[in-house]
Amino acid sequence: MESPQALRWAGYFGVAAAVIYVLATAGGSLLDPTYSQVRQHVSDLTATGAITRDELSPFYLLYNASVIGFAVSLYRFSERTVLFRFATGLLVLNAFAGVMMVTWLTEDLGGAPTTFAGTGHIVFATVSSLAIVSASILFGFAFRRTPGLRSMSTFSFAIGAAFVVAAPFAIIATAANSYAGLAERAAIAPFIIWLLVLGAYAWVKSGQIADTEPKSRASVA
């Protein structure tokens, strides 16, 4: 297992990812007063033809880069088991899907996909959702075997369950074209909360571990 520095970086990246995502999404209403946080999807902000695409795409890229940094830092702190390796890979896959959705495969603004990019956006959105659910569950099991992160196991299971419960409402709302943005945010929120809470916990825990290390070494000596 690596030093607490890896866990500290996981904390930095986790908190940063959550904050960047929330600020970028909220900023969409400032850049485009006609954008509705209740009716429209987050992807509408970076969709093909969206007036906010150029301004916000870099922030969502930074968010996804932070998620990768978070996943890799957690892995470096762990005992690098197969379970942790798969969970980390799923988080990276989610971030890769996120990058694709704001670069080459952006959403077709204003309705059902009509282009290759729009269709690809739907495919990668599905990949991202499945990766998030699977990763949260696998991390729930992996944290049980990771000193310093065991107390986050139940929380990760709860986040996965919350995502599974909220996702169908997002699909239904989108199909009905009613409160689609609100329902989608309810599904995304558990993952953002997971990043924020786990990031903050890792940040604090890394300091606690660092404080006890000299005492442990002194007692051994």
C-alpha positions in Angstrom: 0.0 0.0 0.0 1.3 3.5 -0.9 1.8 6.4 1.5 -1.1 8.6 2.6 -0.1 11.0 -0.2 -1.9 8.9 -2.7 -5.1 9.0 -0.6 -4.7 12.8 -0.2 -4.5 13.2 -4.0 -7.7 11.0 -4.3 -9.3 13.5 -1.9 -8.2 16.5 -4.0 -9.4 14.9 -7.3 -12.7 13.7 -5.9 -13.7 17.0 -4.4 -12.5 18.9 -7.5 -14.5 16.7 -9.8 -17.7 17.2 -7.9 -17.2 21.0 -7.6 -16.3 21.4 -11.3 -19.3 19.4 -12.4 -21.8 21.3 -10.3 -20.3 24.8 -11.2 -20.2 24.0 -14.9 -23.7 22.7 -15.0 -25.1 25.6 -12.9 -23.1 28.0 -15.1 -25.1 26.9 -18.1 -28.0 29.0 -17.0 -25.8 32.1 -16.7 -24.3 31.6 -20.2 -27.7 30.8 -21.7 -30.7 32.3 -19.8 -33.1 30.2 -22.0 -31.5 27.0 -20.7 -33.8 25.1 -18.2 -32.2 23.1 -15.5 -35.5 21.4 -15.0 -36.5 20.5 -18.5 -33.2 20.1 -20.3 -30.5 17.5 -20.1 -27.0 18.4 -19.0 -25.7 17.2 -22.4 -27.7 20.0 -24.0 -25.0 22.4 -22.7 -22.4 20.8 -24.9 -24.6 19.5 -27.7 -24.0 20.1 -31.4 -25.0 23.7 -32.0 -25.4 24.7 -28.3 -24.2 28.2 -27.7 -22.6 27.1 -24.4 -20.6 24.3 -26.0 -17.3 26.1 -26.5 -17.3 27.6 -23.0 -18.4 24.6 -21.0 -16.8 21.6 -22.8 -13.3 22.3 -21.3 -14.8 22.2 -17.8 -16.5 18.9 -18.4 -13.2 17.6 -19.8 -11.5 18.8 -16.7 -14.2 17.0 -14.6 -13.5 13.7 -16.4 -9.8 14.1 -16.0 -10.3 14.7 -12.3 -12.4 11.5 -12.1 -9.5 9.6 -13.7 -7.1 11.1 -11.2 -9.4 10.2 -8.4 -9.7 6.6 -9.6 -5.9 6.1 -10.1 -5.0 7.7 -6.8 -7.4 5.4 -4.9 -5.9 2.5 -6.7 -2.4 3.6 -5.7 -3.4 3.8 -2.1 -5.1 0.3 -2.2 -3.5 -3.1 -2.0 -4.2 -3.3 -5.8 -6.4 -6.4 -5.7 -8.2 -7.7 -8.8 -11.5 -6.3 -7.4 -9.9 -2.8 -7.0 -8.4 -3.1 -10.4 -11.8 -3.8 -12.0 -13.5 -1.0 -10.1 -10.8 1.5 -11.1 -11.1 0.4 -14.7 -14.9 1.0 -14.6 -14.4 4.6 -13.3 -11.8 5.3 -16.0 -14.2 3.8 -18.6 -17.0 6.2 -17.3 -14.6 9.1 -17.6 -13.6 8.1 -21.2 -17.3 7.9 -22.1 -17.7 11.4 -20.7 -14.8 12.7 -22.8 -16.3 11.2 -25.9 -19.7 12.7 -25.2 -18.4 16.3 -25.1 -15.9 16.0 -28.0 -16.6 13.8 -31.0 -19.9 12.3 -30.0 -22.0 15.3 -28.8 -25.7 15.2 -28.4 -28.0 16.2 -31.2 -29.7 19.3 -29.7 -33.5 19.3 -29.5 -34.7 15.8 -29.8 -33.9 12.2 -30.9 -30.5 11.5 -32.4 -30.3 12.0 -36.1 -26.5 11.9 -36.7 -23.8 9.4 -36.1 -22.4 11.6 -33.3 -25.9 11.8 -31.7 -26.3 8.1 -31.8 -22.8 7.5 -30.4 -23.7 10.0 -27.6 -26.6 7.8 -26.5 -24.4 4.7 -26.6 -21.7 6.2 -24.5 -24.2 7.7 -22.1 -25.5 4.1 -21.5 -21.9 2.8 -21.1 -21.2 5.6 -18.5 -24.4 4.8 -16.5 -23.6 1.0 -16.4 -20.0 1.8 -15.5 -21.0 4.0 -12.6 -23.4 1.5 -11.1 -21.0 -1.4 -11.5 -18.1 0.6 -10.1 -19.9 1.8 -7.0 -20.9 -1.8 -6.2 -17.4 -3.1 -6.8 -15.9 -0.3 -4.7 -18.3 -1.3 -1.9 -16.8 -4.7 -1.8 -13.2 -3.5 -2.4 -13.4 -0.9 0.5 -14.3 -3.7 2.9 -10.7 -5.0 2.4 -9.0 -1.6 2.3 -7.7 -0.3 5.6 -8.6 3.4 5.9 -11.6 3.1 3.6 -13.8 0.4 5.2 -16.3 2.8 6.5 -17.0 3.9 2.9 -18.2 0.4 1.9 -21.8 0.8 2.9 -22.0 4.3 1.5 -20.8 3.0 -1.9 -23.5 0.3 -1.9 -26.1 2.9 -1.1 -25.0 5.2 -3.9 -25.2 2.4 -6.4 -28.7 1.5 -5.2 -29.8 5.2 -5.4 -28.5 5.4 -9.0 -30.4 2.3 -9.9 -33.6 3.6 -8.4 -33.4 7.0 -10.0 -32.3 6.0 -13.5 -35.7 4.6 -14.7 -37.4 7.9 -13.8 -34.8 9.8 -15.9 -35.6 7.4 -18.9 -39.4 7.8 -18.4 -39.1 11.6 -18.1 -37.0 11.9 -21.2 -39.4 9.7 -23.2 -42.4 11.8 -22.0 -40.4 15.1 -22.5 -41.4 16.2 -19.0 -39.0 17.4 -16.3 -36.3 15.4 -18.1 -33.5 17.6 -16.8 -34.7 17.3 -13.2 -35.0 13.5 -13.4 -31.6 13.2 -15.1 -30.0 15.3 -12.3 -31.6 13.1 -9.7 -29.9 10.1 -11.3 -26.5 11.9 -11.7 -26.6 13.4 -8.2 -25.7 10.1 -6.3 -22.4 9.8 -8.3 -21.5 13.4 -7.7 -22.3 13.1 -4.0 -20.1 9.9 -3.9 -17.2 11.8 -5.4 -17.6 14.7 -3.0 -18.1 12.6 0.2 -15.5 10.0 -0.6 -13.1 12.7 -1.8 -13.5 14.7 1.4 -13.2 11.5 3.5 -10.0 10.5 1.7 -8.6 14.0 2.2 -9.3 14.0 6.0 -8.2 10.3 6.4 -4.9 10.9 4.7 -4.1 13.5 7.3 -5.0 11.2 10.1 -2.9 8.4 8.7 0.1 10.7 8.2 -0.2 11.9 11.8 -0.1 8.3 13.2 2.8 7.1 11.0 5.6 8.7 13.0 4.2 7.4 16.3 4.0 3.9 14.8 7.6 4.0 13.6 8.7 5.4 17.0 7.0 2.6 18.9 8.6 0.0 16.6 12.0 1.6 17.2 
